[in-house]
Amino acid sequence: MIMGPCAGGAVYSPAMTDFIFMVRDSSYMFVTGPEVVKTVTHEEVTAEALGGATTHTTLSGVADLAFDNDVDALLMLRRLYNYLPLNNREKAPVRKSNDRADRIDISLDTLVPDNANKPYDIKELIVKVSDDGDFFELQPDYAKNIVIGFCRMEGHTVGIVANQPMVLAGCLDIKSSIKAARFVRFCDAFNIPVVTFVDVPGFLPGTSQEHGGIIKHGAKLLYAYAECTVPKITVITRKAYGGAYDVMASKHLRGDVNFAWPNAEIAVMGAKGAVEIIFREEKGDSVKIASREVEYKAKFANPFIASARGFIDDVIQPHETRKRICRSLVMLRDKKIENPWRKHGNVPL
């Protein structure tokens, strides 16, 4: 909890903690304050702009949540603690709920638009599969193209990671990869199962991403999922393309249970892009290209092909998503993995 100024070497104490909450207009974090910045770089900046709550929850990603006053921050902290175990050797608290595990929600059948390029809000799915629609989101204003947070299913705490099609079409980039990787590693450290909702067309292209080290930073998320030993359940709602599909808790990264909705597209890339590369000599013929796209989707970009190859455990109807996740969590409740001893892994920092 940052409730006032925190500067210099003192900032590394909160930086080493699991979560950081800040209060707007009264809490600040910076290694060097505005006066030092002005003296050294001749740049004039306010304490709020340099290291205020808004800065750290929207730009730097250092803090998780920002609040208008101390009371709101403390109340939200209590709500967060309600999801967490006291330590890594204990289980998270179980809260009784009247929300049935086999509840179905017909509205989920129409959540994903027929047009594959039209966005939808993944948070609607998260809320509808959670106990009593209660979802505690972390870092909601940072790297909005991925959603992380806690919910409960049958009273048990579950960590949620989900691509957000409303922002950047759900693409993974540097910031979202780091955000999700840190959260997955936290859940693994405290034995909290991870449920991943996938709708990812790929990694965000561009020179800024490549020059910023998307290869290394994207590998952090891959590493986090591969190393994670808690129950991992994945639901592919629409797109799952290329390397981004692999990274998002796929079977190739020791995912325990992978489901897909009937309209899911699991392939190296989308039909349009693939056809333009494979059949580039037919690019001028729109009729042939259209038929090739249909052929590509039928042969490759559908969940049934992936299921036949063992990449998907089952193709499920959207309305039964909660029921199937809850059933899988019960099956995996006593999951134990004994990895060979080693000093520690070498995370691609």
N, C-alpha and C positions, 0 to 999 in steps of 0.2 A: 504494500500500500504506500503510494507516494502522496503525501498530504502537504508537502511544502517543497522548498528548494533542495535539490540533491545534485551536488556538483563535484568536479574533480574525480579523484580516485574512488570516492564514495559511490559513484554511479555503478561500479562493478559489483557491488553487493546485490542490488536488485536484479542486475543483468544475469546473475547466476541462479536466480530463483525460477520457479516453474511458471508463475503468472505475475503480471504487473498490472495493477489498477491505478489510475491517476484521476485527479480532480481538476476540472477546467479552471483556468484563471488563478489557481493558487499553488499548483504543483509543477515543478520543472525538473528536468534531468538534462545535464550537458557536461561534457568533459571540461570544456572551457566556456566561461560565461560571456555575455555580450560585450563587456568592457575589454576583456582580453582579445576577443575576436576583432573588435574595433582597433585596438592597438597594433595587433599583428598584421591583419589583412586590410584594415581601413574599411571594413564592411560594417554598416550600421544595421543592427537587428535587435528586435525586442526579445526578452526572455521567453515570452510565449511562442513567438515564431521560431526561435532557436531550439527550444526543448520543452515546449508546453505539451499538454495532454493531447490536443488535436494533432500536433506535429507527430507525436510518437504513436498515435493510433491510426493515422492515415498515410503518413509518408515513410517513416523509418520502420514501423512494425515492432518497435521495442516494447511498447505497452499493448495490453490486450483490450482493455476497456477504459473509457473515460466517462466521468460523471459530473453532474453540476454541483454537487456538494458532498461533504464527508459522510453524511448519513446515508445517502443513496449508495455510495461506494461500499460502506460497511454492510448494508443490507444485501447487496449483490454478492459480496464476499461470502456471506453466510449461505446464500443460495448455491454458490459454487461448491463450498465445502460439503453440502448435502449430497453431492455426487461422488465424492472422493473417499478412498480408504484413508485410515490414519497413517498407514505406512505401507511399504511395498510387500509386506508379509501378510497383511490382512486383506480381506475382501471389501469391496465397496459396499456401503450400506444398502440394504434392500428395502424398498418402500412398497407397501401393499397398494395395489391399484385395482379398481373395479373394471378397468379396461381389458376386455377379453383378448387373449393372445390370438384367437382365431377370427378376430373381427375383420371383416372385409369392407373395402371402401370403393364403391362402384365409380366414384368420381375420378379415381386414378386411371380408369380406362380411357379417359379423354384428356388426361393431363398433357401428354406429348402431342403436339400438332401433327397433322398429316404431312405438312410441308417440312421437310427435314432441315430447312434453313430458318425456320421460325423459332424464336426462343420461347422458353417457359421458365417459371420460377421453381428451381429445385427445392427451395425451402418449403414449398407447399407439400411436396412428397415427404420430406423429413417430418414435418409436423403431423401429417396424417398417419404415419406408421409409428409414431412415438406414443408412449403411454399418456393418455389425456391431452395429447397435443402439446406437450411441454418440451421445449427445446432450448437449451442454454448455449447460445452462440458465442464463440470467442473470436476476437479480431474481425468484427463485422465490417469495419470500414477500411481494412487493409487487404490488398490482393483479393478483391471481391469476386474474382473469377473462380475461387474455390471457397467452399464453406466448411468450417470445422466447428465442433462443439459436442456437448453431451446431451443425451436423452436417456430415457429408461424404456426397457421392453420387458414386460412381465415383472416389473419392479427392479430389474437389474440395470446398473449403469452400463451404457454403451457409448463408445466414441464414434462420432460421425465425421466422415470425410466425403465431400461431394463436389463434383464439378458444377459450376453455375452457368448455364447457357445464356443467362441474361447479360453477362459481362464477357466480352471477348470471345463469345460463342463457347465459353467453357474451356478455351485453350489453356494449357499449362505454360507458365512463363517462369522467370527467375524467382520473383517474389512469391508466387503461389506454391512453387515447389518447396521453397524453404519453409513457408508457413505450414504446409501439410506435413512435411517431414518431421518437423519439431513436434507437432501434435501426435503423430503416430508413435514416435519414440517415447513421448510421455505416457501414452496409453500402455505401451509395452512395458515400461518401467513399473507401472502400478497395476498390471494384470487386468486391464480394462479391454474387453473385446472391441474390435474395430469393424464397423460396417461402412462400406464404401459404395457410393452411388456414382456410376460412371456415365458421363456423356461428354466425351472429349474428342475433338477432331484432330488433335495433335499438339505439338509444341508450337508456341507462337513464333512465326518466322520473322526475320529482319536482322539488319546489321547490329542494332542496339542490343538485341538478345544474344547474338553470337559473340559480339565483342565483350558483352558483360559476363560471359562464361556460362551460358545456359547448359552446355554439356556437363560441366562440373556440378552446377547447382541442381539440374534435373536429376543427376545421379544421386543426390542426397535423398530424394524421395524414393527412388528405386532401392537404395541401400536400406532405408528405414523400413520399408515393407518386407524386403528380403530377410532382414535380421529379426523382424517382429515375430514373437513366438506365441502371442495370445490368439484366440480365435479370430479369424479374418473371413468375413462374409462380404461378397461383392454382388451388386446388382447393376447390370448394364441396362440403362433405360433407352438409349438411342445409339449414339455414335461411340465407337471404340476403335480408333484408327492408329495403326503404326506403333511406334515406340511409346507413345503416350498411353496406349492400351496396356502394353506390358507393364508400365510403371504403376498403373492404378490397381494394385492388388490383384493382378491376374493369377491364373494357375501357375504361370511360369515363375512367379515369385512366391510360391508356396501358399497361395490363397487356399483356404480350406474348402469353402463352398462358393461357387460362382453361378449366379442366376442371370438370365437375360430375358427381357421383355420380347414379345413376338416381333416387334418392328426394329429390334436392335440390328445395327450394322457393324459387324466385326470383320475388319479387313486391314490390309496394309495401308490403304488410303481410300478416299471416297470414290464412288463409281465414275463421276465426271472427270476427276483428275487422272485416275488410272487409265481410263479409255483414251484420253487425249495423249497419253504417253505410249501406251501399247499399240494403239491404232492411229498413230500420227499421220500416216499416209491417207487416212480417210477423213481427216479433220474438216475438209471442205464440204463433205456430204452430211448434212444435218440429220437426214433420215437414218443413215447407217450408224452414225454416232449415237443417236437415241436408242436404236435397237441394241447396240453394243453395251450401253449403260444398263439396259434391262437385263441383258445376258450376264453381265458382270455381277449385278446384285443377286441374281438367281444362283449363280455358281459359287460366289465367294462371300459377298457382303450380307450374310444373314445368319441368325443364331443357330439354325439347324445344322448347317455345315460345321460350325465351330463345335456344336454339341456332339456331332458324330466323331469328331477328332479328339474329344475329351477335354476341350478347353472350357466347356460350359457343362455344368452338372444337370441343369434342367432349364427349359424355356417355360416361364411362368406367366400367368395373366397378371396385369398390373394390380388388380383389385385384391389379389391374394398375397401381395408382397409382405405385409406385416406378419401374416400367418406363417409364411415360409421362413422368414428371418427368425422369428421366435422359436420355431421348431429346430432350426439349425443351431441356435444358441444353446438350447437345451442339450442337443447332441454333443456339442463341443465344450460343455461346461467343465468337464474333467480333462480337457486336453493337456497333455504334458509333452514337452520336447526337451530332450537332453542333448544339447550340442556338445561337440568335443571341446575340451578345455583349451582356452587360449587367453593370453593376457588381456587383450582388448582388440576390437576391430579398428581399422583405419578409415574412418568416415571421410568421404571426399569433401573436406571443409573448404 
